[in-house]
Amino acid sequence: MRKGQAWVNGHHIGRYWILDAPEVGCEKACDYRGPYKSNKCVTNCGKPTQIWYHIPRSWLQESNNVVVIFEEAGGNPFEITMTSYATHSICAVVSESDHPPPWKWSGSNVGQTRLNSTTPGMWLHCDHGYSISVEFASYGTPRGSCQKYLRGNCHASNSLDVVSQACDGRDSCSIEISNNMFGGDPCRGIVKTLAVEARCKPSLLHGFSAM
């Protein structure tokens, strides 16, 4: 496929325009340090700029899915394939200084919006057939990145117990980011953050997402 638009079961995925990256310019060793340059750390030379397009799982049916392609540049639709992808591990980070999540807002009959609570929150959700299993949790000043989290100098010792009790074995859960949730302030005068890494384990299930 080269250029056009696509629909799945009546839902518009959007436009696609697949261009090939330049043949030259890729570096064997990449180093982002130093002044910015637009050609720094270029990858995939000579390959298409994009080959994957996301289709929300909720748009798909168990069978008889209909794909409509409007191709403008003579691409071959028989080269299109669909692959199911489920994420079984996810990380989430929310700070007590973040804004409250969407589920804490509610509307009224006169079109006004009301905030029920200003406390930030973390929401975890497994798709149908999987359940949450928390592997890491730290409320305080956790360090690192997804799948490489570490406890910081400030850490509530009951972090894993609190999050596990709220989430383990469920397909979804929410945790408030507050000192009360974790039984007190582990380090006064410092903005606390909750970092969580969890897996979706089959109970009958299918994937994982977080907000």
Residue frames as a rotation matrix with the C-alpha (Angstrom) as fourth column:
MET 1
0.581 0.814 0.000 0.00
0.814 -0.581 0.000 0.00
0.000 0.000 -1.000 0.00
ARG 2
-0.443 -0.791 0.421 1.19
0.805 -0.558 -0.202 3.50
0.395 0.250 0.884 -0.74
LYS 3
-0.992 0.127 -0.022 -1.37
-0.110 -0.925 -0.364 6.26
-0.067 -0.359 0.931 -0.10
GLY 4
-0.411 0.909 -0.071 -5.02
0.065 0.107 0.992 6.33
0.910 0.403 -0.103 0.83
GLN 5
-0.355 0.404 0.843 -7.55
-0.920 -0.310 -0.239 5.78
0.165 -0.861 0.482 3.62
ALA 6
-0.726 0.069 -0.684 -8.86
0.043 0.998 0.056 2.73
0.686 0.011 -0.727 5.48
TRP 7
-0.048 0.778 0.626 -11.99
-0.952 -0.225 0.207 1.71
0.302 -0.586 0.752 7.37
VAL 8
-0.904 -0.139 -0.403 -12.64
-0.022 0.960 -0.280 -1.31
0.426 -0.244 -0.871 9.62
ASN 9
-0.439 0.832 -0.340 -16.26
0.894 0.440 -0.079 -2.30
0.084 -0.338 -0.937 10.25
GLY 10
0.485 0.699 0.526 -17.31
0.709 -0.666 0.231 1.24
0.512 0.260 -0.819 9.35
HIS 11
0.777 -0.294 -0.557 -14.72
0.305 -0.598 0.742 2.93
-0.551 -0.746 -0.375 11.62
HIS 12
0.862 -0.465 0.201 -12.29
-0.018 -0.425 -0.905 5.27
0.506 0.776 -0.375 9.89
ILE 13
0.497 -0.774 -0.393 -8.69
0.851 0.345 0.396 4.44
-0.171 -0.531 0.830 10.84
GLY 14
0.478 -0.326 -0.816 -7.41
-0.105 -0.943 0.315 7.52
-0.872 -0.065 -0.485 9.02
ARG 15
0.871 -0.249 -0.424 -5.14
-0.467 -0.150 -0.871 8.33
0.153 0.957 -0.247 6.12
TYR 16
0.490 -0.815 0.311 -1.96
0.320 0.500 0.805 6.47
-0.811 -0.295 0.506 5.35
TRP 17
0.910 -0.352 -0.220 0.91
-0.362 -0.415 -0.835 7.65
0.203 0.839 -0.505 3.19
ILE 18
0.737 -0.628 0.250 3.82
0.289 0.627 0.723 5.23
-0.611 -0.460 0.644 3.25
LEU 19
0.805 -0.566 -0.181 7.09
-0.515 -0.513 -0.687 6.77
0.296 0.646 -0.704 2.14
ASP 20
0.658 -0.673 -0.339 10.51
0.671 0.728 -0.142 5.14
0.342 -0.134 0.930 2.06
ALA 21
0.787 -0.473 -0.396 13.18
0.014 -0.627 0.779 6.70
-0.617 -0.619 -0.487 4.25
PRO 22
0.589 -0.646 -0.486 16.42
-0.796 -0.358 -0.488 7.83
0.141 0.674 -0.725 2.50
GLU 23
0.796 -0.306 -0.523 18.89
0.126 0.928 -0.351 5.07
0.593 0.214 0.777 1.73
VAL 24
-0.206 -0.960 -0.191 21.76
0.609 0.027 -0.793 6.78
0.766 -0.279 0.579 3.54
GLY 25
-0.055 0.092 0.994 22.19
-0.465 -0.883 0.055 8.66
0.883 -0.460 0.092 6.81
CYS 26
0.911 0.401 -0.092 21.80
-0.129 0.491 0.862 5.90
0.391 -0.773 0.499 9.40
GLU 27
0.025 -0.917 0.397 24.55
-0.888 -0.204 -0.413 5.66
0.460 -0.342 -0.820 12.02
LYS 28
-0.052 -0.127 -0.991 25.89
0.123 0.984 -0.132 2.40
0.991 -0.129 -0.036 13.41
ALA 29
-0.533 -0.151 -0.833 26.33
0.836 0.059 -0.546 4.00
0.131 -0.987 0.095 16.84
CYS 30
0.218 0.716 0.663 23.72
0.413 -0.683 0.602 6.40
0.884 0.142 -0.445 18.23
ASP 31
-0.508 -0.364 -0.781 24.48
0.861 -0.253 -0.442 9.08
-0.037 -0.896 0.442 20.82
TYR 32
0.417 0.810 0.413 21.84
0.785 -0.550 0.286 11.73
0.459 0.204 -0.865 21.61
ARG 33
0.331 -0.336 -0.882 24.25
0.692 -0.549 0.469 13.84
-0.642 -0.765 0.051 23.66
GLY 34
-0.743 -0.669 -0.026 25.39
0.511 -0.592 0.624 17.21
-0.432 0.450 0.781 22.33
PRO 35
-0.655 0.475 -0.588 23.60
-0.545 -0.836 -0.069 19.76
-0.524 0.275 0.806 20.12
TYR 36
0.163 0.825 0.541 20.35
0.079 0.535 -0.841 18.76
-0.983 0.180 0.022 18.45
LYS 37
-0.746 -0.254 -0.615 20.42
-0.588 -0.181 0.788 17.79
-0.312 0.950 -0.014 14.77
SER 38
0.239 0.964 -0.118 17.43
-0.906 0.178 -0.384 16.57
-0.349 0.199 0.916 12.78
ASN 39
0.506 -0.098 -0.857 19.46
-0.552 0.727 -0.409 13.71
0.663 0.679 0.314 11.28
LYS 40
-0.494 -0.697 0.520 20.88
-0.844 0.242 -0.479 12.49
0.208 -0.675 -0.708 14.61
CYS 41
-0.727 0.113 0.678 20.29
-0.295 0.840 -0.456 8.79
-0.621 -0.531 -0.577 15.37
VAL 42
0.036 0.716 -0.697 18.39
-0.996 -0.029 -0.081 8.14
-0.078 0.697 0.713 12.14
THR 43
-0.565 -0.162 0.809 17.21
-0.261 0.965 0.011 4.51
-0.783 -0.205 -0.587 11.77
ASN 44
0.128 0.676 0.726 15.55
0.431 0.621 -0.655 2.26
-0.893 0.396 -0.212 9.18
CYS 45
-0.305 -0.311 -0.900 17.24
-0.612 -0.660 0.435 3.80
-0.730 0.684 0.011 6.15
GLY 46
-0.831 -0.022 -0.556 15.64
-0.530 0.334 0.779 2.67
0.169 0.942 -0.289 2.89
LYS 47
-0.790 0.582 -0.190 12.63
0.608 0.782 -0.134 1.18
0.071 -0.222 -0.973 4.71
PRO 48
-0.009 0.874 0.485 9.00
0.492 -0.418 0.763 2.42
0.870 0.246 -0.426 4.88
THR 49
-0.665 -0.237 0.708 8.44
-0.348 -0.740 -0.575 5.21
0.661 -0.629 0.410 7.40
GLN 50
-0.396 0.572 0.718 5.43
-0.817 0.138 -0.561 3.37
-0.420 -0.809 0.412 8.85
ILE 51
-0.725 0.152 -0.672 4.14
-0.343 0.766 0.544 -0.18
0.597 0.625 -0.503 8.46
TRP 52
-0.698 0.481 -0.530 1.90
0.704 0.597 -0.385 -0.61
0.132 -0.642 -0.755 11.54
TYR 53
-0.574 0.616 0.539 -1.54
-0.443 -0.787 0.428 0.95
0.688 0.007 0.726 12.10
HIS 54
-0.983 0.153 0.097 -3.51
-0.026 0.408 -0.913 0.47
-0.179 -0.900 -0.397 15.28
ILE 55
-0.319 0.941 -0.115 -7.07
-0.201 0.051 0.978 -0.88
0.926 0.336 0.173 15.20
PRO 56
-0.476 0.177 0.861 -8.85
-0.879 -0.126 -0.460 -0.61
0.027 -0.976 0.216 18.58
ARG 57
-0.998 0.054 -0.015 -9.91
0.055 0.995 -0.089 -4.05
0.010 -0.090 -0.996 19.79
SER 58
-0.434 0.895 -0.101 -13.44
0.097 -0.065 -0.993 -2.73
-0.896 -0.441 -0.059 20.45
TRP 59
-0.100 0.369 -0.924 -13.88
-0.888 -0.453 -0.085 -2.15
-0.450 0.812 0.373 16.70
LEU 60
-0.722 -0.313 -0.617 -13.37
-0.608 0.713 0.350 -5.82
0.330 0.628 -0.705 15.86
GLN 61
0.468 0.865 0.179 -15.88
-0.883 0.452 0.127 -8.66
0.029 -0.217 0.976 15.78
GLU 62
0.161 -0.388 0.908 -15.22
-0.380 0.824 0.419 -12.34
-0.911 -0.412 -0.015 16.45
SER 63
-0.451 -0.275 0.849 -15.63
0.650 0.550 0.524 -13.00
-0.611 0.789 -0.070 12.72
ASN 64
0.219 0.574 0.789 -16.78
0.972 -0.200 -0.125 -11.38
0.086 0.794 -0.602 9.44
ASN 65
0.106 -0.281 -0.954 -14.76
0.324 -0.897 0.300 -8.19
-0.940 -0.341 -0.004 9.91
VAL 66
0.671 0.209 0.711 -14.93
0.741 -0.158 -0.653 -5.85
-0.024 0.965 -0.261 6.91
VAL 67
-0.154 -0.785 -0.600 -11.92
0.428 -0.601 0.675 -3.82
-0.891 -0.153 0.429 5.79
VAL 68
0.811 0.394 0.432 -12.46
0.569 -0.361 -0.739 -1.08
-0.135 0.845 -0.517 3.18
ILE 69
-0.170 -0.944 -0.284 -9.38
0.596 -0.328 0.733 0.40
-0.784 -0.045 0.618 1.50
PHE 70
0.953 0.300 0.042 -9.34
0.222 -0.597 -0.771 3.52
-0.206 0.744 -0.636 -0.69
GLU 71
0.095 -0.993 0.077 -5.93
0.606 0.119 0.786 3.30
-0.790 -0.028 0.613 -2.34
GLU 72
0.809 0.244 -0.535 -4.80
-0.125 -0.818 -0.562 6.27
-0.575 0.521 -0.631 -4.43
ALA 73
0.223 -0.852 -0.474 -1.36
-0.920 -0.344 0.185 5.16
-0.321 0.394 -0.861 -5.63
GLY 74
0.402 0.023 -0.915 -1.78
-0.706 0.645 -0.294 1.59
0.583 0.764 0.276 -6.85
GLY 75
-0.523 -0.588 0.617 -0.84
-0.848 0.428 -0.312 -0.42
-0.081 -0.686 -0.723 -3.77
ASN 76
-0.439 0.301 -0.847 -1.71
-0.224 0.876 0.428 -4.12
0.870 0.377 -0.317 -3.45
PRO 77
0.134 0.560 0.817 -4.40
-0.934 -0.204 0.293 -4.73
0.331 -0.803 0.496 -0.76
PHE 78
0.832 0.177 -0.526 -3.57
-0.098 0.980 0.175 -8.47
0.546 -0.094 0.832 -0.71
GLU 79
-0.191 -0.959 -0.209 -0.31
0.301 0.145 -0.942 -7.59
0.934 -0.243 0.261 1.06
ILE 80
-0.157 0.222 0.962 -2.24
-0.797 -0.603 0.009 -6.30
0.583 -0.766 0.271 4.10
THR 81
-0.277 0.087 -0.957 -2.17
0.418 0.908 -0.039 -8.54
0.865 -0.411 -0.288 7.18
MET 82
0.377 0.432 0.819 -3.77
-0.613 -0.547 0.570 -8.16
0.695 -0.717 0.059 10.61
THR 83
-0.388 -0.585 -0.712 -2.04
0.287 0.658 -0.696 -9.26
0.876 -0.475 -0.087 13.79
SER 84
0.772 0.634 0.038 -3.53
0.102 -0.183 0.978 -9.48
0.627 -0.751 -0.206 17.26
TYR 85
-0.383 -0.923 0.035 -1.27
0.206 -0.122 -0.971 -7.99
0.901 -0.364 0.237 19.92
ALA 86
0.790 0.599 -0.127 -1.86
0.225 -0.092 0.970 -8.14
0.570 -0.795 -0.208 23.66
THR 87
-0.168 -0.826 0.538 0.29
-0.415 -0.435 -0.799 -6.32
0.894 -0.358 -0.269 26.19
HIS 88
0.459 0.343 -0.820 0.77
0.439 0.715 0.544 -8.45
0.773 -0.610 0.178 29.28
SER 89
-0.106 -0.523 -0.845 2.92
0.981 -0.192 -0.004 -6.03
-0.161 -0.830 0.534 31.28
ILE 90
0.330 0.250 0.910 2.33
0.475 -0.877 0.068 -2.36
0.815 0.410 -0.408 31.95
CYS 91
-0.547 -0.535 -0.644 3.71
0.836 -0.317 -0.448 0.45
0.036 -0.783 0.621 34.07
ALA 92
0.439 0.687 0.579 1.94
0.538 -0.717 0.443 3.50
0.720 0.117 -0.684 35.48
VAL 93
-0.614 -0.628 -0.477 3.23
0.782 -0.404 -0.475 6.56
0.105 -0.665 0.740 37.34
VAL 94
0.344 0.735 0.584 1.01
0.448 -0.675 0.586 9.16
0.825 0.060 -0.562 39.02
SER 95
-0.767 -0.637 -0.074 2.08
0.424 -0.417 -0.804 11.95
0.482 -0.648 0.590 41.37
GLU 96
-0.159 0.713 -0.683 0.07
0.941 -0.099 -0.322 13.57
-0.297 -0.694 -0.655 44.15
SER 97
-0.457 -0.043 -0.889 0.51
-0.020 -0.998 0.058 16.87
-0.889 0.044 0.455 42.29
ASP 98
-0.962 0.134 0.239 -1.17
0.261 0.181 0.948 15.55
0.084 0.974 -0.209 39.13
HIS 99
-0.551 0.833 0.048 -4.69
-0.804 -0.546 0.236 16.51
0.223 0.091 0.971 38.09
PRO 100
-0.266 0.534 0.802 -7.61
-0.456 0.663 -0.593 14.34
-0.849 -0.524 0.067 39.23
PRO 101
-0.928 -0.131 0.348 -8.58
0.190 0.638 0.747 11.56
-0.319 0.759 -0.567 36.77
PRO 102
-0.775 0.630 -0.043 -11.64
-0.363 -0.389 0.847 11.77
0.517 0.672 0.530 34.46
TRP 103
-0.275 0.739 -0.616 -13.79
0.506 0.655 0.561 9.44
0.818 -0.158 -0.554 36.57
LYS 104
-0.513 0.071 -0.855 -13.78
0.818 -0.261 -0.513 12.00
-0.260 -0.963 0.076 39.40
TRP 105
-0.906 0.292 -0.307 -15.65
-0.357 -0.916 0.184 14.49
-0.227 0.276 0.934 37.23
SER 106
-0.493 0.810 0.317 -19.41
0.781 0.573 -0.250 14.33
-0.384 0.124 -0.915 36.75
GLY 107
-0.883 0.251 0.398 -21.91
0.099 -0.727 0.679 16.27
0.460 0.639 0.617 34.67
SER 108
-0.651 0.735 -0.192 -25.28
0.135 -0.136 -0.981 17.73
-0.747 -0.665 -0.010 35.57
ASN 109
0.032 0.792 0.610 -28.59
0.888 0.258 -0.381 18.18
-0.459 0.554 -0.694 33.79
VAL 110
0.864 0.299 -0.405 -27.82
0.152 -0.922 -0.357 21.84
-0.480 0.247 -0.842 33.09
GLY 111
0.806 -0.551 0.215 -24.54
0.283 0.040 -0.958 21.13
0.520 0.833 0.188 31.31
GLN 112
0.521 -0.643 0.561 -22.28
-0.811 -0.578 0.092 21.96
0.265 -0.503 -0.823 34.24
THR 113
0.290 -0.532 -0.795 -19.30
0.137 0.846 -0.516 19.83
0.947 0.041 0.318 35.26
ARG 114
0.756 0.020 0.655 -18.57
-0.622 -0.291 0.727 19.06
0.205 -0.957 -0.207 38.90
LEU 115
-0.208 -0.890 -0.406 -15.34
-0.386 0.456 -0.802 17.78
0.899 -0.010 -0.439 40.43
ASN 116
0.755 0.602 -0.259 -16.12
-0.062 0.459 0.886 15.20
0.652 -0.653 0.385 43.11
SER 117
0.799 -0.574 -0.178 -12.58
0.335 0.180 0.925 14.96
-0.499 -0.799 0.336 44.47
THR 118
0.777 -0.572 -0.262 -9.28
-0.623 -0.643 -0.445 16.72
0.086 0.509 -0.856 43.76
THR 119
0.213 -0.723 0.658 -7.20
-0.483 0.507 0.713 13.69
-0.849 -0.470 -0.241 44.77
PRO 120
-0.149 -0.326 -0.934 -5.25
-0.978 0.186 0.091 12.19
0.144 0.927 -0.347 41.84
GLY 121
0.422 0.324 0.847 -5.79
-0.496 0.864 -0.083 8.52
-0.759 -0.385 0.526 41.09
MET 122
-0.678 -0.613 -0.405 -4.34
-0.710 0.404 0.577 5.61
-0.190 0.679 -0.709 39.13
TRP 123
0.469 0.861 0.198 -6.56
-0.697 0.498 -0.515 3.24
-0.542 0.104 0.834 37.17
LEU 124
-0.734 -0.678 -0.034 -5.46
-0.590 0.612 0.527 -0.20
-0.336 0.407 -0.849 35.99
HIS 125
0.377 0.926 0.019 -7.43
-0.730 0.309 -0.610 -2.47
-0.571 0.216 0.792 33.71
CYS 126
-0.787 -0.500 0.362 -7.02
-0.192 0.755 0.627 -5.93
-0.587 0.423 -0.690 32.17
ASP 127
-0.446 0.626 -0.640 -9.02
-0.836 -0.036 0.548 -7.01
0.320 0.779 0.539 29.16
HIS 128
0.539 0.791 0.290 -11.63
-0.841 0.526 0.129 -9.73
-0.050 -0.314 0.948 29.44
GLY 129
0.874 -0.138 -0.466 -10.00
0.017 0.967 -0.254 -12.99
0.485 0.214 0.848 30.50
TYR 130
-0.182 -0.968 -0.171 -6.95
0.459 0.071 -0.886 -11.66
0.870 -0.240 0.432 32.37
SER 131
0.878 0.399 -0.264 -6.49
0.410 -0.344 0.845 -10.53
0.246 -0.850 -0.465 35.95
ILE 132
0.554 -0.649 0.522 -4.04
-0.481 -0.761 -0.435 -8.09
0.679 -0.010 -0.734 37.51
SER 133
0.714 -0.458 -0.530 -0.94
0.693 0.571 0.440 -9.25
0.101 -0.682 0.725 39.34
VAL 134
0.904 -0.354 0.242 1.12
-0.366 -0.931 0.004 -6.43
0.224 -0.092 -0.970 40.87
GLU 135
0.580 -0.769 -0.268 4.87
0.675 0.638 -0.371 -6.98
0.457 0.034 0.889 40.73
PHE 136
-0.612 -0.764 -0.207 6.22
0.764 -0.502 -0.405 -3.61
0.206 -0.406 0.890 41.92
ALA 137
0.548 0.712 0.439 4.75
0.511 -0.700 0.498 -0.67
0.663 -0.049 -0.747 43.77
SER 138
-0.434 -0.671 -0.600 6.40
0.900 -0.305 -0.311 2.26
0.026 -0.676 0.737 45.50
TYR 139
0.695 0.615 0.373 4.75
0.532 -0.788 0.308 5.34
0.484 -0.016 -0.875 46.96
GLY 140
0.491 -0.593 -0.639 7.36
0.474 -0.434 0.766 8.00
-0.731 -0.679 0.068 47.64
THR 141
0.432 -0.427 -0.794 10.16
-0.726 -0.688 -0.026 8.96
-0.535 0.587 -0.607 45.28
PRO 142
0.559 -0.205 0.803 10.60
0.338 0.941 0.005 5.91
-0.757 0.269 0.595 43.03
ARG 143
-0.069 -0.678 -0.732 13.34
-0.683 -0.503 0.530 5.99
-0.727 0.536 -0.429 40.39
GLY 144
-0.741 -0.356 0.569 13.96
0.121 0.763 0.635 4.29
-0.661 0.539 -0.522 37.08
SER 145
-0.486 0.554 -0.676 11.72
-0.874 -0.328 0.359 3.53
-0.022 0.765 0.644 34.13
CYS 146
0.538 0.843 -0.022 9.16
-0.842 0.536 -0.056 0.91
-0.035 0.049 0.998 33.13
GLN 147
0.911 -0.111 -0.398 10.28
0.082 0.993 -0.088 -2.62
0.405 0.047 0.913 34.08
LYS 148
-0.112 -0.976 -0.187 13.32
0.622 0.078 -0.779 -1.08
0.775 -0.203 0.598 35.79
TYR 149
0.546 0.396 0.739 11.72
-0.270 -0.752 0.602 0.74
0.793 -0.528 -0.304 38.73
LEU 150
-0.395 -0.655 -0.644 13.64
0.587 0.360 -0.725 1.12
0.707 -0.665 0.242 41.96
ARG 151
0.615 0.531 -0.583 12.71
0.785 -0.339 0.519 2.43
0.078 -0.776 -0.625 45.38
GLY 152
0.211 -0.514 0.832 13.87
0.089 -0.837 -0.540 5.96
0.973 0.188 -0.131 46.06
ASN 153
-0.822 -0.566 0.059 15.07
0.045 -0.168 -0.985 7.50
0.567 -0.807 0.163 49.33
CYS 154
-0.567 0.737 0.368 11.43
-0.749 -0.276 -0.602 7.99
-0.343 -0.617 0.708 50.26
HIS 155
-0.609 0.359 -0.707 9.27
-0.283 0.734 0.617 4.84
0.741 0.576 -0.346 50.22
ALA 156
0.087 0.714 0.695 6.11
-0.996 0.057 0.066 3.78
0.007 -0.698 0.716 52.04
SER 157
-0.772 -0.567 0.289 6.89
-0.591 0.807 0.004 0.28
-0.235 -0.168 -0.957 53.28
ASN 158
-0.326 0.735 0.594 3.30
0.135 0.658 -0.741 -0.92
-0.936 -0.161 -0.313 52.72
SER 159
-0.329 0.191 -0.925 3.16
-0.803 -0.572 0.167 0.25
-0.497 0.797 0.342 49.07
LEU 160
-0.816 -0.041 -0.577 3.10
-0.433 0.705 0.562 -3.22
0.384 0.708 -0.593 47.51
ASP 161
-0.837 0.530 -0.136 0.60
0.501 0.642 -0.580 -4.54
-0.220 -0.553 -0.803 50.07
VAL 162
-0.319 0.745 -0.586 -1.81
-0.122 -0.646 -0.754 -1.62
-0.940 -0.169 0.297 49.52
VAL 163
-0.286 0.177 -0.942 -1.76
-0.933 -0.276 0.231 -1.82
-0.219 0.945 0.244 45.73
SER 164
-0.908 -0.090 -0.408 -1.87
-0.213 0.940 0.265 -5.63
0.360 0.328 -0.873 45.68
GLN 165
-0.730 0.679 -0.077 -4.86
0.411 0.346 -0.844 -5.70
-0.546 -0.648 -0.531 48.01
ALA 166
-0.107 0.709 -0.697 -6.71
-0.396 -0.673 -0.625 -3.23
-0.912 0.209 0.353 45.79
CYS 167
0.093 0.047 -0.995 -5.81
-0.974 -0.201 -0.101 -4.85
-0.205 0.978 0.027 42.46
ASP 168
-0.836 -0.549 -0.017 -4.61
-0.536 0.808 0.244 -8.47
-0.120 0.213 -0.970 42.56
GLY 169
-0.786 0.493 0.372 -7.06
0.447 0.870 -0.209 -10.92
-0.427 0.002 -0.904 41.02
ARG 170
0.234 0.880 -0.414 -9.30
0.202 -0.461 -0.864 -8.19
-0.951 0.118 -0.285 39.60
ASP 171
0.130 -0.163 0.978 -9.70
0.989 0.089 -0.117 -7.16
-0.068 0.983 0.173 36.00
SER 172
-0.003 -0.193 0.981 -9.60
0.316 -0.931 -0.182 -3.47
0.949 0.309 0.064 36.97
CYS 173
0.292 0.066 -0.954 -8.88
0.955 -0.073 0.288 -1.32
-0.051 -0.995 -0.084 40.01
SER 174
0.409 -0.192 0.892 -8.21
0.150 -0.950 -0.273 2.25
0.900 0.246 -0.360 41.08
ILE 175
0.092 -0.478 -0.874 -5.86
0.993 0.108 0.045 3.63
0.073 -0.872 0.485 43.72
GLU 176
0.956 0.208 0.207 -5.94
0.184 -0.975 0.128 7.13
0.228 -0.085 -0.970 45.19
ILE 177
-0.012 -0.997 0.082 -2.58
0.654 -0.069 -0.753 8.90
0.756 0.045 0.653 45.29
SER 178
0.460 0.224 0.859 -2.65
-0.442 -0.782 0.440 10.22
0.770 -0.582 -0.261 48.85
ASN 179
-0.631 -0.708 0.317 -0.92
-0.588 0.169 -0.791 9.81
0.507 -0.686 -0.523 52.19
ASN 180
-0.056 0.702 0.710 -4.16
-0.929 0.225 -0.295 8.48
-0.367 -0.675 0.640 53.71
MET 181
0.734 0.354 -0.580 -4.22
-0.602 0.735 -0.313 5.62
0.316 0.579 0.752 51.21
PHE 182
0.215 -0.772 -0.598 -0.77
0.080 0.625 -0.777 4.50
0.973 0.119 0.196 52.39
GLY 183
0.576 0.179 -0.798 -1.29
0.716 0.360 0.598 5.05
0.394 -0.916 0.079 56.10
GLY 184
0.650 -0.339 -0.680 0.63
0.350 -0.661 0.664 8.29
-0.675 -0.669 -0.310 56.51
ASP 185
0.909 -0.371 -0.189 3.26
-0.395 -0.626 -0.672 10.56
0.131 0.686 -0.716 55.00
PRO 186
0.763 -0.640 -0.087 6.51
0.646 0.758 0.088 8.64
0.010 -0.123 0.992 54.36
CYS 187
-0.423 -0.902 -0.091 8.51
0.900 -0.430 0.080 11.85
-0.111 -0.048 0.993 53.88
ARG 188
0.487 0.694 -0.530 7.12
0.671 -0.686 -0.281 15.25
-0.558 -0.219 -0.800 54.80
GLY 189
0.313 -0.289 -0.905 7.64
-0.257 -0.943 0.212 18.23
-0.914 0.166 -0.369 52.53
ILE 190
-0.806 -0.576 -0.137 8.28
-0.322 0.232 0.918 16.13
-0.497 0.784 -0.372 49.40
VAL 191
0.121 0.839 -0.530 5.84
-0.978 0.010 -0.208 15.52
-0.170 0.544 0.822 46.55
LYS 192
-0.370 -0.206 0.906 5.10
-0.300 0.949 0.093 11.79
-0.879 -0.237 -0.413 46.50
THR 193
-0.150 0.255 -0.955 4.66
-0.978 0.106 0.181 9.62
0.147 0.961 0.233 43.43
LEU 194
0.265 0.252 0.931 3.19
-0.386 0.912 -0.137 6.15
-0.884 -0.323 0.339 43.01
ALA 195
-0.276 -0.383 -0.882 4.93
-0.955 0.214 0.206 3.88
0.110 0.899 -0.424 40.48
VAL 196
0.244 0.453 0.857 3.36
-0.485 0.823 -0.297 0.52
-0.840 -0.343 0.420 39.69
GLU 197
-0.550 -0.283 -0.786 4.34
-0.814 0.393 0.428 -2.35
0.187 0.875 -0.446 37.43
ALA 198
-0.025 0.638 0.770 1.82
-0.551 0.634 -0.543 -5.14
-0.834 -0.438 0.335 36.94
ARG 199
-0.958 -0.188 -0.214 1.09
-0.283 0.542 0.791 -8.07
-0.033 0.819 -0.573 34.69
CYS 200
0.141 0.987 -0.075 -2.14
-0.980 0.128 -0.151 -9.36
-0.140 0.095 0.986 33.22
LYS 201
-0.861 -0.441 0.253 -2.18
-0.431 0.897 0.097 -13.07
-0.270 -0.026 -0.963 33.87
PRO 202
-0.534 0.702 -0.471 -4.65
-0.367 0.309 0.877 -15.37
0.761 0.642 0.093 32.13
SER 203
-0.698 0.503 0.509 -7.69
-0.345 0.387 -0.855 -16.20
-0.627 -0.773 -0.097 34.14
LEU 204
0.250 0.546 0.800 -9.48
0.725 0.442 -0.528 -16.40
-0.642 0.712 -0.285 30.84
LEU 205
0.563 0.336 -0.755 -8.13
0.268 -0.939 -0.218 -13.04
-0.782 -0.080 -0.618 29.56
HIS 206
0.595 -0.072 0.801 -6.51
0.803 0.092 -0.589 -10.82
-0.032 0.993 0.113 26.97
GLY 207
-0.031 -0.625 0.780 -4.26
0.633 -0.616 -0.469 -7.72
0.774 0.479 0.415 27.53
PHE 208
0.121 -0.006 -0.993 -3.68
0.958 -0.262 0.118 -4.69
-0.261 -0.965 -0.026 29.71
SER 209
-0.042 -0.179 0.983 -3.92
0.524 -0.842 -0.131 -0.90
0.851 0.509 0.129 29.78
ALA 210
-0.154 -0.049 -0.987 -3.49
0.962 -0.237 -0.138 1.93
-0.227 -0.970 0.083 32.27
MET 211
0.355 0.278 0.892 -4.40
0.458 -0.884 0.093 5.48
0.815 0.376 -0.442 32.78
